[in-house]
Each structure stands twice: as structure tokens, then as C-alpha cells.
Amino acid sequence: MCGITGFWDIKSGLSKEALLNLAEKMAQKIAERGPDSFGSWCDESLGLAFGHRRLSIVDLSPNGHQPMVSSSDRMVLSYNGEIYNTAELRAELERANPNLRFRGNSDTEVILEGCQHWGVEATCKRLIGMFAFSLWDREDKKLYLVRDRLGIKPLYWGFHRGVLFFGSQPKSFAPHPKWQPEIDQSALTAYFRYNYVPTPFSIFKDIQKLNPGSILSIDQAGNKKETRFWSFEEVAEKAIMARQRKSIQSEHELIEDLDTLLRDAVKRRMVADVPLGAFLSGGIDSSTVVALMQAQSKQPIKTFSIGFHEQAYDEAQYAARIAKHLGTDHHELYVTDSAAQAVIPSIPTWCDEPFADSSQIPTFLVSQLARQHVTVSLSGDGGDELFAGYNRYFIGHALWQKMKFLPSWLKQTAAAGILKIPPSQWDKLFRFVPQAVRPRLAGDKLHKLANVLKFPSSELFYRMLVSQWEAPHELLLGNVLEPQFYPWTSSKLPPTEQFIERMQCMDILSYLPDDILAKVDRASMAVSLEARVPLLDHRLVEFSWQLPFAMKYRRGQGKWILRQVLNKYVPKEFFERPKMGFGVPIDVWLRGPLREWAEHLLSEERIKADGILNPTPIRQRWQEHLSGQRNWHYSLWGVLMFQAWKERWGF
């Protein structure tokens, strides 16, 4: 895992020494992504420069140093990621070119020689792994920017004040004299809706995130062309159309096929020349990954869990039970409120954009714990999106089934009836519901659901379910429009009639890369830890969408087939329990130890002085939250993280 950065300014007129010096300063801004070594390269005649920070994982020798020049001297590569079929690709290249002599064993060299031999797109299609890279073709005078299929690794790019900037994180652009960032207020409205900035937007004017599975080529004249070497939408559509073939197989055969594919995906991600372990929450996804790691290891796998003293947030006890059953070398840390809260001031430093998924806090803490023992850690991220695991899928599905045929007037009447009863009263009524199936913050959730009854399409219905502010444009001063965002457009989604699958599609296109994977990347890289996600092997993604829907969702429960695989290694009673989120009690903290900090950031005087936000709706929610009338912690956390980010970066 590494960090890349660079710029292209044909009119810069800078000397080679000045270009390299600037690239070094830019790379230094993301030094935590690669603390082991630094490299730079430039083409003085074109004003093009690459900067690189290396976290050495495979081939720790200088032979893996970047930026790397190809054996023919034609291509230059600066790369972040990990390729898991390096050995096969290397052998294929050696057969095709007997005169080729590899200088080392790094995956960087295989990508580089592959791009020269097969071309960029053909090489990308061969790669199994996570990657983002910049590649300069000296012969064609073209720059290529590439991002992996699912968006596991980040890549920002854009023309700003006549300069093309590109890199893993925008903070690396800061040393460049022409970098004068401005907030993109349209993107900010999208942020307040989702608590993250969705691709292709970024919080900075002129800067975008490269779409997953994309290759962007740029020539000397600034002409650019974006192509897709892999498209989730196309993969899902073809898989849905071809499901008939899979339905012929028995359930046992499909379970065995998934087990075989999972084993291979996990085994490939266990290759490293440094210590390796895994995050273990005790849930189905991480337990499956750890079980398959331990089944293929002669030594106890190192596993890591974070525990909280609040019972509603603590999964460490379940993780410890599974670790003991599997025989792993388990490490756990019970975190106090004060230790968790101490992470908050640092979040804007390692999240270049405002980002408000509060599970960023435990993700950072478990990464910090793991880094004390290993340099690489596998995680179970992606299982919910692939195998239908989120509770909101089932809640949304049940509601949509009930309401989709109701006349509009009846929906409005039902919504009005729900809204007449305050959330606190709904909470009291829900005390009669068994705790095992009782939703947290039931009153707030019912009020939110009442507000979605008016939406006619499943896409807009689901967007409302995941929205933190129903009308985010009202938070900004002036007439700022929310950008059009294609995952919520029906015509772009694969042709499935299953509402849950449509929700999965939308999550894979946005929530997964822009929230889940962004969180894991920033939190792990902040402590120089490489996080690998075997469940997002693209072969697994393709397989999961070929499965009959009943293999994922059955009798009101998701991940059916994944549960069957895990049951081969772990007894069901160890993991069959209500799903818990990986979070912290932000709602309680905002009324207690974080109240003074939040009041400082949310004060009416401060908001007015900044001249960006409208204080009225924010102050109203803040007062309602403090009084206990409502639990607005999700939407308020979004505002707080923006305010803290803005303060940290000087806007």
C-alpha cells in the first residue's frame, strides 16, 4: 500500500530540480501512506512530475522502488495497491517475452511490463486486486490514471488554475503554488444528504474522484478520454440475465462453489513479506474471512477486536468466542469514552474531505491496535452489499411491499398519523416489543419513514431512507442546487424486480466506495496499515450476482449462503444473533462530554460569520437533540465534521 501524487503543468518552466523538489514536498503530505521510502520522477520538458510514498509489503528490497521505469524505458509508473495474481501474470509475460528480465518480485513491475506488453486496458482486465495508479507513456505522450473495479483505492484528479493535479489524497496538492482550493457548494449539498461526498464529486472545485473501474487518458493538449475496463452495472445486468444456469445447480453445489472462491480470494490476500492479521468483529463477514485464513494457515492468525463498555455497542465478547473456537492469536482492546473521543480532533487531518460516518472512530482504533502487531490486516467489508446484509434492506423491503400499491392519499394519512406522535412516545410504546427485535431509536426511525411515504419510485424511496437531511440545499445560503447523482436514476440500474437487489446496486455504486471503503482506506493509512478486502475480489462480486436471489435473502434474513459457508467452520450459535453496527454512542456523547465542543462549532455566531450555512435548521435540530426530544446525531455529526474539517484546512 502506498500513496501517489503528481501534477502536469506544461507552462510551468520549472527546472528538473524544482519539479522533483515540489513532488517530494507533495508526497510528504501523505507520508503516513508510505513511511518506508520516497521516490520522485519528472519530465522537465513537459512539466510533469510524479511523487510516491512506499509502504513495503511484497519485495522489501529497493527493487520495488517507485516511481518505476519499464525495462524498455518507455513507461513510468506510480502505483498504490496490491495485486494478488502477480505470479501468474509474471509467468505469462515471461512466456510471451523470453528476453524480459524482471529486476525484482514486486507487483509494481508486473503492472508496468504488462501495460507495455498488453496495453493499459488489457492489463487492468487481468489484474486481481486493488489499485490506483498514474502511468506515463513516453512514446505516445499520454498520461493514464486508473482506479480499480470497486473503488477500493482512492484517486483524485482535476485541472485547477491550468495545472492537472492527481493523487491518492487532495491534501498532497497543498505545497503546489497554484493550488488555491475552493469549496464546491453543490458537492457540499450532496455531502449533507449522505454524510459523504459521492463520486465523481469532491469537496473541492475543479477536482473529481475517478470512477471505479475507469481509465482516464490525457494528452499534451489536455484532451481527455475516460473508458471503463469493468462496469458493475454491466456485470450485474449480465449476471441477472444468466441466472437460469445457476438455478440448475443444487444449493449444496452453490455453497461449495462459494466456499472454493472465498478460500482462493482469502489465500491470495495472505501473501506478504511482513506480519499479517485480520480484523474480527464477531459478525458473519469478518468471521468468515478469519475462518478461511485460519483454515489455510499452519500458525495461529493474529486477530484484532475493539470493545466498548456500552453493551449496545460491544461486539468484542462475540469476537473473542469465535477467536477461541478457531484458535487465533487474538488481541482485543476495550476503549473508554475518553479514548474514543480523543480520536475526533484528528479525523479532518486524515479525511481530506468532510466525512461523517461515526464508525470512522472504532475503525481507526482497531487499525491502530492492529498496527502494533502487523503491517497488513484483512477485513470483512463488502459482505453486506454483496449478500444483502443490512437491516435497512429488510426494513425498506417490508415497507415498500406494503406501500407501493397504496393510493397517495392513504400514504399521506398514514404519514400524518405517525408524525402526530412524538418520537419519545413511540420509544415508550416499543418497550413492549421483545428486545431482540426492537430497533434502536424506534421513534426517530418511524418519523423518518413517515417522510418517505410520498416517494413514488423505489430509488427515491431508498434515497430518502439513507438521507441525513431531507432537503440539504436548505442548509446552504444562496440558491445552491444538489448535483444530479446517477445511482438514483432507474435507467442506470440493472434490470431486477427485487427491491433489495436495487438497494444493493445503489450501495455498491456509491455507499460502498465513498463511505465504507473510503473510511477503511483513510483510517488504516493514517497508521500506515494496509487493509485488504477479500470479499470484494471482483470474481466474488460477479459470482454473487449470478446467485438466485433466494440464496442471499430467505425468510426475512440476508446472507443465507454466506452463513452456510461460515457454518462449515464455526457453529451457528456463535454467529446467529441480531446484527450490530460498528459504531459509538455519538447521540449520548453530544449531550454529555462532547457538548461544549459541538456548541463551539454549531454556535449561531460562528455559522453566520462563516457565511456558508444557514444556522436556523441546524440550531433547531441541535436544541431538539439536547432536550432529548429527538435524536438528530447522524445529521448533526455531518455538520460537525464539516465544521471541524473547514477549521482544520483553513476555509
Secondary structure, DSSP 4 states (H G I P E B T S, - for coil): -EEEEEEE-TT----HHHHHHHHHHHHHTTGGG-BSEEEEEEETTTTEEEEEEE---S--SGGG-SSEE-TTS-EEEEEEEEES-HHHHHHHHHHH-TT---SS--HHHHHHHHHHHH-HHHHHHH--EEEEEEEEETTTTEEEEEE-TT--S--EEEEETTEEEEESSGGGGTTSTT----B-HHHHHHHHHHSSPPTT--SBTT-EEPPTTEEEEEETT--EEEEES--HHHHHHHHHHTHHHHHTS-HHHHHHHHHHHHHHHHHHTT--SS-EEEE--SSHHHHHHHHHHHHT-SSPPEEEEEEESSGGG--HHHHHHHHHHHT-EEEEEEEPHHHHHTTGGGHHHH-SS----TTHHHHHHHHHHHHTT-SEEE--TTHHHHHT--HHHHHHHHHHHHHTTS-HHHHHHHHHHHHHS-HHHHHHHGGGS-TTTPPTTHHHHHHHHHHHTT--SHHHHHHHHT-SSSSGGGGBSS-PPPPP-GGG-GGGS-----HHHHHHHHIIIIIIIIIIIHHHHHHHHTTT-EEE-GGG-HHHHHHHHHS-GGGT-BTTBS-HHHHHHHTTTS-GGGT-S----S---HHHHHHTTTHHHHHHHH-HHHHHHHTSB-HHHHHHHHHHHHHTS---HHHHHHHHHHHHHHHHHT-
